[in-house]
């Protein structure tokens, strides 16, 4: 149960809004659809402006010219990566003989007295 006068007032306003939307839908469906589309259009426009001015510009400043210089320097030093090459496919893998020598168990066999 809601406590306080603020919660009751919030439910009353919400109920009236639902009644108003339903009445608008029944009495003037074309106007209702037009107003909904206009609200969505304005919301998309405001969202695009916020994204462009706040997020996009901040990301462009963070990336900046220092990152671009580092990428250019790295490409000059190491060259471009072949997309067809798989990860770590250019590294030679050890043969089985070397692998057997290097694989050691942390367990130790203890020989005890047998009776």
Helices and strands as residue ranges (DSSP letters): H 5-27, H 29-50, I 51-56, H 57-78, H 96-102
